[in-house]
Amino acid sequence: MAFDFFSFHRNEAPGATTSRRGNDFPEAKGDANALLRADLGALRDRSRALATSNAYGTKALELLTNHLVGRGIMGVPMLNGIPDEAAGALWEDWANDPSECDYNGQLPFGGLQRLITRCMVEAGECLILRVNAPGNRTVPLRLHVVEPDFIDSNRRVADQTSETVDRVGVRVSRGRPTGYWLYRRHPGDILGTTAQSTLHSADNVIHAYRKDRAGQVRGFPWCTPILLNLKDFHDMLDSEQLRQKMATAYVAFITDINGDRADKVEDIGEIEAGSVEVLPPGRDVKLSSPPQAPNFESFTTVMLRQIAAGYSVSYEGLTGDYSRVNFSSARMAANDFELTIQGWRASAIYPWLNRIWGWWASAASQDATVTWTPPHRRLVDPQKEVDALVKQIRAGLMSWPDAVRSFGGNPTALLQEVANVNAQFDELGLIFDSDGRFSPQTGVRVDPEPPELEEGNEIDANQP
């Protein structure tokens, strides 16, 4: 759009013009909750439909889930700045046992993280309910993950003079959620549901969603910006597939050139490959010409790039097409995507992980805090990137524990594992190049103590 000099000097910004060019410009009026109340149900249903029927919708879900939480973000209990081994052992025992942490007894904590994240991306939000489990052998706590359909969105109070109002099924007091109106069963349950919802305290409910606007109390499906584009692209691929199928099924039309034997048309049947047919005098055969779709590949690429941008993922990650990628471009794309993932973890993942840790620490009577270690990013070129990481550690730009965490590891556990392995090597008399205590070429043990200076050769620190 060219800069409109005259509109600017009429105190009208070009983007807000009311001329013919701006008459059909879509406008999103009202706060985020007003839009949610009107459109959330339809957006959520359509997002789920495309996630199950469209290959690229499914791929985007898997891609985002894998990068956000992977096999699960690892929690390390910390006490006074150092790992708390007792709390860590109890946490691992609880988190790795589905019968302890999952209300349904099916998934470990890492699996629950994937379930919550996938639901949040697909439906825009997810609910986690705290369930007291006095029968547990570790910690009396279980997590019940439910879909956002359980929220009664019709619960809303129009009186804005009160400090406590209900907005789209969420009770808000002075800007903070204090309760949720929930059904007993899913509204789409085949067994039916109760029409009456009850208020649950926010202390026992975690509402996981990505907050994009100030004051927003519910979450939009992440595919909202490109929902129509994805549907149109899905229909276009179906039409193109049908066109290609029709193109392989030629239809022959027999015409009477002279027009004098219309009542005696002979059927020549199906034409087999390689056959030669002799037509009667005055007959001609014409084959159908199915319509073509010019520039289909280039148009498909443009559409897929738009869909990838709507999900904030890379085109190559969405499609698996790395034909136009080299190391530099792949590294730049990976860095950009990693920044996006880190931002989403900070705003949409860690908040509910910290709430879960608070529940667990309270139920386990633990004073430890927690440090979350996300799964590491896959390296584009391991040799180049590891060499760069080693140089950062040697230059003091990164600590060794931070480097271990960047690979999704636990520094304390890794140190203990290395010590145990080295002890086994020493016991068996084995020397490997990976053992830094020995020279990689000669196998001679490196002296850990610096050589003593002979008398008279001491260094005077006061000398320049």
VEXGU-323328 format. One record per atom (N, C-alpha, C): residue in one letter; x negated, z, y negated. Coordinates in steps of 0.2 Angstrom, whole numbers, plus 5000, padded with zeros to 4 digits. Layout:
AXZY...
END
This chain:
M499650005006M500050005000M499650004994A499749954989A499349954983A499550014978F499050034974F499150084970F499650064964D500150094963D500650074958D500550114952F500150074947F499950104941F500550124937F501050084936F501650104932F502050164934S502150164941S502450224944S502050284942F501350284943F500950344941F501050364934H501050314929H501150334922H501850354920R502350344925R503050364924R503150434927N502550474928N502550534932N502950534938E502850484942E503050474949E502550454953A502350494958A501850474963A502050414967P501550374969P501750314972P502050324979G501850384982G502150394989G502850424988A503050444983A503750474982A504150424978T503950354978T504350314974T505050304976T505550294972T506250284974T506450214973S505950164973S506150094972S506350074979R506350004980R506649974986R506149994992R505449994990R504950004995R505050074998G505350124995G505350194997G506050214999N506550164999N507250185001N507350205008D506950175013D507050185020D506550235022F506150265018F505650315020F505950375023P505750395030P506050455033P505750515029E506250565028E506050625025E506250685030A505850735030A505950795034A506150855030K506750865028K506950915024K507150975028G507051035024G507251095027G506551125030D506651195032D506051225035D505951205043A505451225046A505351205053A505851235057N506151285056N506751315060N507351275060A507451245054A508051205053A508051145058L507451115058L507351055062L507351075069L507051135071L507051155078L507751165081R508251195077R508851205079R509251145080A509151085076A509451025077A509250985083D508550985084D508250935088D507850965094L507751025095L507351055100L507551035107G508151045108G508451035115G508350955117A508450915113A508350845115A507650825115L507250845111L506550835111L506250865118R506450925120R506150955126R506450915132D507050895132D507250855138D506950785139R506850755133R506550685133R505850695135S505450745133S504750755134S504650765142R505150805145R505050815152R505250755156A505650715154A505850655157A505250605157L504950595152L504350555151L503750585155A503650645155A503150675159A503150665166T503750655169T503850645176T503950575178S504150525173S504250455175S503750415172N503350435167N502850385164N502150415166A501750365168A501050385171A500650405165Y500750375159Y500250405154Y500550465151G501150485151G501350545149G501150605154T501150585160T500850635165T500150645164K499750585163K499050595162K498850635156A499250625151A499050665145A499150735146L499750755150L499850825151L499250855155E499050815160E498450845164E497850845160L497750795156L497050795152L497050855147L497650875144L497650925139L497550995143T497951005149T497851065153T497151075155N496851025158N496151025161N495651045155H495751025149H495251035144H495351105141L496051125140L496151185137L496051245141V496151245148V496051305152V495751285158G495751225160G495351205167G495651245173R495151275176R495351315182R495551385180G495451405173G495651465171G495151485166I495351515160I494851545156I494651615158M493951625159M493751685162M493651745157G493951805159G493951865155G493351905157V492951935153V492451985154V492552045150P492752105154P492852165150P492252185147M492252215141M491652235137M491852305135L491352355135L491352415133L490752435129N490852445122N490252465118N489752405118G490052345118G489652285117G489252255124I489352295129I489052275135I489652265141P489552225146P490052215151P490152285155D490852295155D491052355159D491152335166E490652355171E490752335178E491352355181A491552425180A492052455183A492752415182A492852405175A493452375173A493352295175G492752265175G492752195177G492952185185A492752235189A492852235196A493652235197L493952285193L494652295194L495052235191W494852205186W495152145183W495052085188E494552075191E494452025195E494852035201D494952095204D495352105210D496052095208W496352105202W497052095200W497152025199A496651995195A496751925193A496751875198N496351885204N496251835209N496751845215D497151895214D497651905220D498351885217P498651835220P499351815217P499851865218S499851905224S500351955225S500252015220E499752015216E499652075211E499852045204C499651985202C499751965195C500351925194D500551885199D501151845198D501751875201Y502251875197Y502951895198Y503151865205N503051795205N503251755211N502851765217G502251795216G501751795221G501451735224Q501351685219Q501151615221Q500451595218L500351615212L499751595209L499251645206P498651635207P498151685203P498251675196F497851715192F497851715185F497651655182G497151615185G496951555183G497551505184G497851505189G498451465190G499051475186L499151535184L499651555179L499451525172Q498851525170Q498551495164Q498751425164R498651385169R498751315169R499551305169L499951345172L500651335172L500951355165I500651405162I500851415155I500651365150T500051335151T499851285146T500251225147R500351205153R500651145154R501351145152C501751205153C502451215150C502351205142M501851235139M501851235132M501751165129V501351125133V501251065130V501851015131E502151025137E502750985139E503351005135A503551065135A504151085132A504051115125G503451125123G503251155116G503151225116E503351265121E503351335122E503451365129C503251425130C503351455136C503351525135L503751565140L503851635139L503451665145I503151725143I502851765149I503151835148L503451865153L503851925153L503451975157R503352035154R503052095157R503452125162V503252135168V503552165174V503152225176N503452285176N503152345179N503152335186A502552345190A502552345197A502152405200P502552455200P502252525203P501952515210G502152465214G501952455221G501352415221N501052395216N500352355216N499852405218R499352375222R498752415224R498252425219T498252375214T497752375209T497952405202V498352365199V498652385192V499352365192P499752415190P500552405190P500852355185L500552295186L500852245181L500852175184R501452145183R501452075185R501752035179L501551965180L501751925174L502351875177H502851865173H503451825175H503451765170V503251705172V503251645168V503851615168V504251605163V504851565163V504851515157E505251465158E505351405153E505751435147P505651395142P505951415135P506651405135D506951375140D507651365141D508051425141F507651475143F507951545144F508151575137I507851545132I508051575125I508751545123D509151585120D509851565118D509751545111S509651475110S509551455103S510151455099N510751465101N511351475097N511351545093R510951585095R510951655092R510551645085R510951645080R510651645073R511151675068V510851715063V511251745058V511151715052A511651695049A511651665042A511551705036D511651775037D511551825032D510751825030Q510551795025Q509851795023Q509651855019T510151905017T509951955013T509652015017S509752015024S509552065028S508752055030E508452105031E507752095033E507652075040T508152085044T508152065051T508652015052V508451955054V508851895056V508651865062D509151835065D509051795071D508951725070R508351695072R508251625070R508151585077V508551545079V508551495085V508351545091G508751595091G508651645097G508051695097V507751695091V507151745090V507351795085R507351855086R507551905081R506851915077V506951905070V506351915066V506551975061S506052015060S506052065055S505452065051R505552055044R505052055039R504552005041G504751945044G504251895046G503951895053R504151955056R503851955063R504351955068P504251925074P504651925080P504751995083T505352025083T505452085086T505852085093G506152025094G506552025100G506751955102Y506951935108Y507151875110Y507851875114W508251835112W508951825116W508851785122L508851815128L508751775134L509251775139Y509351725142Y509851715148Y509551755154R510051775158R509751805165R509551745169R509851685169R509551635173R509451575169H509151525171H509051455168H509651425167P509851405161P510451365159P510551305164G510051275167G510151215171G510051235178D510151305180D510151325187D510751295191I510651265197I511151245201I511651295203L511451355203L511851415204L512351435198G512151405193G512551425187G512251475183T512451485177T512151535173T512651585169T512451635167T512951675163T512851655156A513451645152A513551625145A513251675141Q513251745143Q513051795138Q512251805138S511951805133S511251825133S511151895130T510551925132T510451995130T509751995126L509652045122L509052045118L508552085121H507952055122H507352085125H506852105119S506552155120S506052175115S505452135115A505152115109A504552075109A503952105112D503952175113D503452205116D503352185123N503852165126N503852145133N503952075134V503852035129V503851955130V503351925126I502951885129I502451845125I502751775124H502751745118H503051685117H502451635115A502251595120A501651555119A501851485116Y501651465110Y501751405107Y501251385102R501251325100R500751305095R501151305088K500851345083K501151355077K500951305072D501351255070D501051205066D501351205058R501851255057R502051265050R502151335049A502051355043A502151425041A502951445042G503051505045G503751525046G504051495053Q503651455056Q503951425063Q503951475068V504551485071V504651535077V504751505083R504851435084R504851405090R504351345090G504251315096G503751265097G504051195098F503751145095F503951075097F503551055103P503851005107P503350975112P502850935109W502250935112W501650905109W501650825108C502150795112C502250725112C502750705107T502950745102T503450735098T503350675093P502650665090P502550615086P502650545089I502550545096I502450475099I503050465104L503550505104L504050505109L504350445110L504550415104L504950345105L504450295107N503850295104N503350245106N503150245113L503150305116L503050315123L503550285127K504250295125K504750275128K504850195128D504650165122D504650095121D504150065125F503550095126F503050065129F503150065137H503550125139H503750125146H504250065148D504650055143D505150005145D504849935144M504349925140M503949865139M503549845146L503249895149L502849885155L503349875161D503949905161D504449885166D504649815165S504749795159S504949725158S504449675160E503849685158E503249645160E503149645167Q503249695171Q503149695178Q503749655181L504349655179L504849615181L504749545180R504449525174R504349455172R503749425176Q503249465178Q502749445183Q503049435190K503449475192K503849465198K504249405198M504549395193M504949325192M504549265192A503949275189A503549215188A503249195195T503249235200T502949215207T503549185211A504149195208A504749165212A505049105209Y504749045210Y504948985207Y505648965209V506048935205V506748915206V506748835205A506948795210A506948725209A507648695207F507648655203F508348625200F508348555202I508848535206I508848465208I509348425203T509048375200T509548335196T509648265198D510248245197D510448175199D510348125193I509748085193I509548045188I510047995186N510347965191N510847905189N511547935188G511647995190G512348025189G512947995193D512747955199D513247925203D513347955209R513048015211R513048045217R513148125217A513548145212A513648215210A514048245216D514448205220D514848235226D514448235232K513748215232K513348215238K512648235237V512648295234V512048325233V511748365239E511148335241E510848365247E510448425245D510448475250D510048545249D509448535252I508848535249I508148525252I507948585255G508248645253G508048715256G507448735252E507148785256E506548815253E505948765253I505448765248I504948725248I504348765250E504048755256E503448795259E502848765255A502348805255A501648795252A501348735256G501148685253G500748625256G501248575259S501848585258S502348535261S502448475256V502648415259V502748355255V503448335256E503848335251E504548325252E504748255249V505148215253V505348145251V506048155249L506148135242L506848145239L507248085240P507848085241P508248025241P508247985234P508347925234P508347885228P508847925222G508647925216G509047955211G509048025210R508548055214R508448135214R507848155211D507848205207D507248235204D507248315204V506648345205V506648415206V506248445200K506448495197K506148525191K506048605193L505448625192L505348705193L505448745187S505748805188S505848845182S505148865179S505148885172S504548905169S504748975166P504549025169P504649095166P504349105160P504649145155P504349155149P503749195149Q503249175145Q502649215144Q502549265139A502149315140A502049365135A501349355132P501249325126P500549305124P500249375121N499649375121N499249435119N499449505121F499649505128F499949565131F499449615131E498849595133E498249645134E498049685127S497949645122S497849665116S498349715113F498949695114F499549735111F499549795115T499449795122T499449855126T498949905124T498349875122T497849925120T497949955113V498249925109V498449955102V499050005104M499449995108M500050045109M499750105112L499250095117L498950155121L498550195116R498150165111R497750195106R498250235102Q498850215100Q499350255096Q499550315100I499750305107I499950355111I499450405111A498750385112A498250435113A498150475107A498250445101A498150475094A498750525094G499350515096G499850555095G499750615099Y499450615105Y499250675109Y498650705107S498250675102S497650695100S497050695106V497150645110V496650635115V496350575114S495750555118S495450495117S495750435121Y495750375119Y495950325122Y495650315129E495050325130E494650325136E494950375141G495050435138G495250485143G495950475145L496350445141L497050435143L497150375148T496750325147T496850265151T496350265157G495750295156G495150285161G494850225160D494850185154D494550125152D493950145148Y493350145151Y492750155148Y492250095147S492650035147S492249975147S491949965140R492149995135R491849985128R491450035126V491250085130V490950145128V490250145130N489750165126N489050185127N488950255126F488350285127F488250355127F488350385120S488150345115S488350375108S489050375106S489450325108S490150325106S490450385111A490250385117A490550435122A490450505119R489850515117R489650585114R490050605108M490050555103M490450565097M491250585099A491550545104A492150555106A492250625109A491750645113A491850705116A491750765111N491350755106N491250805101N491850815097D492150765095D492850765091D493350795095F493450775102F493950805106F493750885107E493150905108E492950975109E493151015103L493050985097L493251025091L494051035091T494450985093T495150985093T495351045098I495051045104I495151085110I495051155107Q494451165104Q494251235102Q494751265097G495051215092G495551235087G496151255091W496351215096W497051235099W496951295103R496351315106R496251375110R496351435105A496051425099A496051485094A496751495092S497151445091S497851455088S498351455093A498251435099A498851425104A498651455111I498051475113I497951495119I497651575119Y497151585115Y496851655115Y497451705112P497851685108P498351745106P498751765112W499051725117W499351755122W498951785128L498251755128L497851785133L497651855130N497551865124N497451935121N498051985122R498651955122R499251995123R499252025130I499051975135I499051995142I498552045143W497952035140W497452085141W497652155139G498052155133G498252215131G498752255135W499252215138W499652235144W499252265149W498752225152W498352245158W497952315156A497652315150A497252375149A497652435148S498252425145S498752485145S498952505152A499152455156A499352475163A498752505167A498152485166A497552505170A497252565167S497452585161S497152645157S496452635156Q496252575153Q495652555152Q495552545144D494952565142D494752565135D494352495133A494152455138A493752405137A494152345133T493752305129T493952245126T493852195131V493952125128V493852075133V493552015129T493051975132T492751915130T492951865134W493251805131W493551755135W493051695135T492951675141T492451615142T492851555145P492851505141P493251445143P492851405148P493151355151P492751315156P492351265151H491751255154H491251215151H491451135150R491251105145R491351035144R490950995149R491150945152R490750905156R490250865152L489650855154L489150825150L489150755151V489050715146V489050645146V488350615149D487850645147D487150635150D486850695151P486850725157P486550795158P485850805156Q485450755158Q484750765156Q484650765149K484850725145K484850725137K485150795134E485750805137E486050865133E485750935136V485550935142V485251005144V484551005140D484150955140D483550955136D483650985129A484150955126A484350975119A484551055119L484851075124L485051145124L484451195125V484051175129V483351215130V483051215124K482951165120K482651165113K482951215108Q483651215109Q483951255104Q483851335106I483851345112I483651415114I482951435112R482451385113R481751405112R481651405104A482051375100A482051375093A482451435090G482751475094G483151525092G483751515089L484051455090L484651435087L485251455091M485051465098M485651485102M485251535107S485651595109S485451635114S485551615121W485151635126W485251625133W486051635135P486251695134P486951715136P487451665133D487351645126D487851595123D487751525127A487151505129A487151445133A487451445140V487451505143V487751515149V488551515148R488751545143R489451545142R489751475140S489351435137S489551365135S489651325141F489351345147F489451315153F490051345157G490351395154G490951425158G490651485162G490051505161G489851555166G489851625163N489651675167N489651745165N488851765165P488551775159P487851795159P487651855163T488051905163T487851965167T487851945175A488451915177A488451895184A487951845186L487751805182L487251755183L486551785184L486351835179L485751875180L485751915186Q486251945188Q486251985195Q486151935201E486551875200E486451825206E485751795206V485451785200V484751765201V484251815203A484351875201A483951935204A484051935212N484651935214N484751935221N484451875225V484451815222V484251755225V483451765226N483151785220N482451795220N482151845225A482551895226A482351945231A482351915238Q482851875239Q482851845246Q482351795247F482151755241F481551715242F480951745243D480851805240D480251845241D480151875248E480751895250E480751925257E480651865262L480851805261L480751755266L480051715264G479751735259G479151695257G479251625255L479851615251L479951545249L479851535242I479551475240I479451465233I479751395231F480251395226F480551335224F480351315217D480351255215D480251235208D480651275203S481251285205S481751325200S481551395199D481151425202D480951495201D480351495196G480551515190G480151515184G479551565185R479551605190R478951655191R478351615193F478451555196F477851525199F477751455195S477151435195S477051365192S477351315197P477751265194P478051215198P477651165201Q477051155199Q476551115203Q476151145208T475851205206T475351235211T475751295215G476251315213G476551375217G476251435215V475751445210V475451505209V475851545204R475851615206R476351655202R476051665195V476551655190V476351655183V476251735181D475751755178D475651825176D476051845171P476551885172P476951905166P476651945161E476051975162E475752015157E475251975153P475251985147P474751945143P474051975144P473551935144P472851955145P472552005140E472252055142E471952105137E471352075133L471352085127L470752065123L470152105124E469552075124E468952115125E468852155119E468452205120E468252255114E467852215109G468052215103G467752185097G468052115095N468552095100N468952035098N469652045096E469752105094E470452115092E470552075085I471252065084I471452025079I471652075073D471352065067D471552105061D472152075058A472652105058A473252085055A473252075048N472752115044N472652105037N472252045035Q471952015040Q471551955038Q472051895037P471851855032P472351795030P472251745036
END
